[in-house]
């Protein structure tokens, strides 16, 4: 078995290669790469395998040939920066791979605009949807985004404007180190309306002076909601305790059942910015408020589902790491039963119960089925004006059940 060499190459072709990289290419019998990269080597004497229409067939060819042939794979820039190297390592093992990196597209882009990049966030929509990009950008004030021919700079800018982004300075960096290199600066509105025809080989650099404030534990008045029924939103103090109990990771999948205005889904999705949340709600008016709140708070990794639980939950393919139940419309036990069956091992389910019936029914069900849980009763008194003084105003007491699947407290 001969090692597979992965060589990073830039858009100025052979000029970007070290003598060591050249030696590896010259002494290989098979050269693998995109058609653009292979075109840099018109006199190559061995066999060329172009990468197109996915990697499946290419990986099969490499697996078949690398026992007897020296194989060199060409990749853009640093092969471990959103590149093919991680796929080849997973397939063939690190002991069978040698990587000769070049400058990454991040190094090239930031060097062109004179910004340090050690504190930047690295994002990609190459071959992906734009889902979640807005939420991820809330976490940073500097980012580089890899695009593709479908996700053009204008399309991305229009999408971010829909999610209430502003203040970004954006550079479109195209054909870096190539003969048609261009670096163009925009703000979001001017990029969204631009008639520029950009090369498919482009990346976007985002920068603004300050990071956004942390998006969590907003007062309920900062969410659009049904009126006059202002109780249809989890109060900020209860929301903070409930989300804390959910034990969220940055890539958690969350179900918010009875989402109403979406406050739990929104703030959970912000914490789990590399994951997603499902906001499940049966009331049409609340659904519209939930969507409005998502746009207002720039959260785009929440999927809103209109329907009644537990029946509608069967349409969700993703099993949850964390579940919040804030409304049940009389079907609480059925929702608990089905949701718990879908909850991932060591996941958590949080239930906010206000009525005596829901408190008693939940407690009895969990005890009867030997399900591990904790419960706390929370009473909040808020200070409110009374003439020139302050007095306390009591909020509804709430029982917060924390249900564990497996012993993970």
N, C-alpha and C positions, 0 to 999 in steps of 0.2 A: 504494500500500500504506500503510495507516494503522497507527500503533503500537497495540499491545495493552497496556492498563494493568492491572496486578495490584494490587489494593487489599487490604491487611490489615485485618481487622475483628474485633472482640472480641464476647463473648457479651452485652454490653450494647448491641449494635447500633449505631445511628447516632450515639449519644453518643460512641463511641470514635473517630469519624472527624475528621480535620482538615478545614479549609475547602477545602484543595487537593484532598483526596480526594473531598469532596462535589462539587466542581466537575467532576471527571473523571467521576463517576457520572452527574450531571445531564446532561452533554453527550454521553453515550454513546447509541448506538442499540440496543446489545445488552448485556445484563447476564447474566453467567455465574456460577454458584455452586451450592453445596449448597442444598437446599430450606430449611434453617434460615436460611441467610444471605439468600436471596432473600425470605424472609418479612418481613425488616426493611424492605422497600421495597414496600409494597402499592400505592402510587400511581405506581410507575415507569411511564413512558409508552411505553418501547420494548419490545423483545422480550426475554423471559427464557428462558435455556437452563439447565435444572437439571442438575447433575452427579449422576448415579446409575448404578449398574451398570457402573462402569468409565469410562475416559476416552476410549476409542477414538472413539466417535461424537461426543463433544463436541469433540475435536480436529479431526475432519473438518468439523464445522460452523464452528468458528472459522476454519479454513483457507479455507473457501468464502466466508465473510462479511467477513473483515478487510480485503479490498482496497477495499471501498466503505463500510464502517461502522466507527465508533468502538466498540471492544469493551472492556468493563471486566469483569475477572474478580475475584470476591470469594474471599478465602482467609483462613483462621484465623490471626490474629496476624501473625507474620513469614512471608511466603510462601516464604522461603528456608530456613526451619527445618522440615525434614521436610514441606515443602509443595509446592505445584503449580508454583512458579516455575521450578525447575530443569528440569522437563519441558517447559514452554513455551519456555524459552530454547533448549533442545536442538532443539526442533521448528522454531521460527521465527527463532532467532538473537537475540542480545542487542540488536542495533541496532533490532530491531522490538518491543522490550519496554521498558516503564517499570514499575518496582516502587515502590509506596508502602507501606513496611512499617509495621506496628503493633507493639505490645509482643508478644514471643514468649511462649508458654506457660511457658517456663523462667523468664523474668523475673517473670511473674505468680506462679508457684508459689513460687519462692524468696523473693520479697518478702513473701508471706503468712506464711511461717514464719521469716523473719528470718535466712536463711543466705545468705552470699555465694555466687555461682555461677560465678565466673570459673575455678574449678578443678574444675568438675563434669564428669562423663561423660554424654553424651547418647545415649540408647538408645530404640529403638522396636520394639514388636511389633505395630504397627498393620497389619493385613492380613498378618501373618507368623506363623510358628510361634515357639515359645519356644526353639528350638534355638540354643545358643550364648550365651544370656543369662547363665547361671551363670558361664561362663568369663570373660565380659567384666566382670562385677561383681567378680571376683577382682582386677582391675587397679586398682580405685579404692576410695575410701571415701566418695564422694559421687556420686550419679547421679540423673538424672531419666529416667523411662521412660514413653513414650507407649503407651497401651493401646488396646483396641478392645472391642466388645461380646462377642466370644468369649474374649479373654484378659482376664478380669476380675481385680481385685485379689486375690480369694481363690484363684483358679486359679494365679496367678503365685506367691503365697506358698507354696502347697502344693508347687509344682514346686521352688522353691528349698530348701525343707526336705528334699526328697528328695535334694538334692545337697549336704547337710551345711552349709548356710549358717546363720549365727547372728549375733547381735550387731547386726543392722541395726535402726535406728529408721526407721519408714516413715510418711510422710504420704500419705494419699489426698486429692488436691485435685480437687474436682469442681465443674463449672459455674463456672469462674473468671470473675468479673465478671458473672455471670448472676444472675438473681433468686433462684435456689436454691443459691447457692454454699455449699459446706461444706469445711472442712479438718479431717480426723480423723487422729489419731496412733495408731500400732500398733507392736508388735514382730511378727516373722514368725509365731510360733505363734498370737498373738491374731488377726492378720489372716486366717490360714488357716482358723480356726474361726469367724470372724465371720459373723453372720446379717444384717449390714447389706445393704441393697439400694442399691447405688451407681448413680449416673447413668452412662450410657454415655460421657458427656463427662468423663473423669477422667484424671489423670496421677498417677504415683507418684514421690515423692521418697525416695531411700534415703540414709541417713547413718550413719556410725559414726566413732568417734574416731580409730582408726588403720587404716592400710592393711594388707592381708594381707602376710606375708613372701613374697618371690619364690618361686614354685612351680617349682623346677627343680633337678635334680641331687640328688634325695633318695637316701639310702642304700637299697639294695635291701631292707633289713629293713622299710622303711616301705611296702612293697607286699605285698599278699596274693598268694601264689603257690603252685604245686604243691609238696608236700613228699612224700618227702624229697629230691626232685630240685631242690635249691636253685639249680642252675645255670641254670634256665629263666627267667632274667631278666638283662638286660644290666647288668653292673656299672657303678656310678656314674661311674667314671673313663672307661670306654669309652663310656658313654652321653654324657658331656659332649663328648668328642672327635667322636663320630659326629654329634650334633646340630649342633655347630659347623660341620662339613663340609657339612651339608644346606643351608646358606645360606638359612634361612627368612625369609620376609617376614611381616608381620602378617596377610596374607590368603592365605597359601599353602594349597594343597591337598596333603595328604600321604598316601602309602600306607605303612603299617607292615605288612610281610609277614612272617608268623611272629611275630605280636605277643605271644604268650604272655600275660604278666601285664599288658601294655599300657604299660610304663613309657616307651618311646620315643614312642608315640602320645600319651600324656597330656602329657608335657613339651613335645613339639612343638606340640600343639594349644594349649597355654598361650601359647607364643610367637606362634603364628598365631591369635590370638584372634578375628580377623575372618574367618578361613578355616575349614577343617575337616580332620579326619584320619580315615582309614579304618584300623581295626585288623582285619587279616585273620588268622584262626587256625583250624586244623582240629580241635584238641583241645577237646572239650566242657568238660572240667574247667577248662582255662585260660580259656575264654570266660567262664565264670562269675566267675573271679577278676578278669578284666579289667573286667567290668561293676561288680564290687564296688569296684575301685580307682578307677574313674571317679566313682562316687558319693562315695567317701571324700575324694577330692581336689577335688571340686566342678567337674569338667570335663565339660561337656555338648556340646562340638562335636566329639565322636568318634563315628563310626558303626562299630559292631562287626559284623563279618561272619564267619559260621561257614562254613568251606569250605576246600577244598584249592586252593592256587595251582599253576599259573597259571590253571586252568579257571575258578575263581570270580571272577577279576579281570575277566573279560569282562562280568560283571553290573554293574560299576561304571561309571556314565556319566561321571563327572568325571575328566578327565585330570589327572595329578599334576604339581605343580611340583617335588616332592621325594619320593624313594622310599627307604625303609630296608628292607633284607632281612636279617633276623636268623635265619630258619629256613627250610628248603626241603624237608625230608623226601625228599631224593634227587632233587629236580627243579630244582636251582639254575640250570642253564643254560637250561632252558625258561622259568623265571621271569624271568631276566635278559633273554632275547630278547623275550618279550612285553611286559614292563614298560618296556623301553627304547623299544619302538615306541609306547607310550602317553605316555611322558615328554614334557612340553612343551619347546619350544625353550629352550635355555639352562637347562634343569632339571638336577638332580643326582640320582644314585642312589648310595646308600651300602650297601656290603656288608660285614658282619662275618663273616669266615671263620676257623674254628679248625682244621679238619682239613686234613691235607696234600692230600687229594683235592680239596676245595673250593677251596683256595688255588691249586693247579696248574690246575684246570679253568677257574676264573675268569680267571686270567692268560692262559691260552692262548686262550680265547674272545675276550677283549677285543683281544688282539694280532692274532689272525687276522681280526677284523672291523674293524680300524683304528679302534677306539673310543678316544677320548681318556680317559685315566684317570691318577690318582695312587694310590699305595699306601704305607701305613706299617705297620710291625710294632710293636706296643705290648706291653710287658711291665710289669706293675704288681706291686710288692711292698708289701704293707700291714704296718704295725706292729701286732703282736698281743702280748698279755700272755704273759710267761714268768716264773712266780712273781712276784717284785717287780720284774722287768725287762721289757724289750720286745725282741722279735725280729721279723725280717721273715718274712712268709708270702707265697710267690709265688702269683699268680693265673695262670690260663691265658693264655699269650701269644695275641694276636689280630692278624690282618691286617685293616686297614681300607682297603677299596678305595673311592675316590671317582671316580665316573664322570661325565663332563661330556657334555651334549648340546649341541653348539655350543661355541664357544670362550669360556667365561665362567668364568675362574678368579679 
